[in-house]
Amino acid sequence: IVVGAYQEDSDGTDQSNDNYSSAGAAYIFERDNSTGWPSTETKFLKSPTPVVNGNFGIAVSINENYIVICEKGTNSAYIYERDSTTGWPDTPTKQITAGDASALGFGSSIAMNDNRIVIGAQDSKSAYIFDKDPSTGWPDTSTIKLLPLVDTTEFGRSVAIHENVIGVGARQGYKAFV
């Protein structure tokens, strides 16, 4: 399980300080087959470069091999790739961005499967797709930018993915776009 805590205030791995307001954090809880779920996190993650109001952990997604953590305040997301021997790394394997300066609110929402990541940017009414290349891995910037057919509020507020279908939610009029 990965839990985002986007208003967490510490500036690094020391959880006891409150130097960076809303820098954010994420907590990983790994179930042990013998003892069950731990009562405290297995790993504590921070942005590699925490900033005030960075909101690292505003949106998180996990599957067997990857954790993706969005940092809305910097318009970035970080991919953590699980190593079969050592487990989850302390630092991200890759940083990804929309590659678009107008992507305000990038990281509002996230959905992922084994080969595709979709990240919403509700403040700019868009969503971004990242398709994993079998030989080169995850791209640095998005493969495709999604926009609504009609003007709506907060397109990208929520995203979902199932196989080759992507859903993008919006607030105004309770619309969903597929």
Secondary structure, DSSP 4 states (H G I P E B T S, - for coil): -EEEETT---SSS-TT---STT-BEEEE---BTTTBS-SS-SEEE--SS--TT--EEEEEEE-SSEEEEEEGGGTEEEEEEPBTTTBS-SS-SEEEE-S-TT-TTEEEEEEE-SSEEEEEEGGGTEEEEEEPBTTTBS-SB-SEEE--SS--SSTTSEEEEETTEEEEE-SGGG-EE-
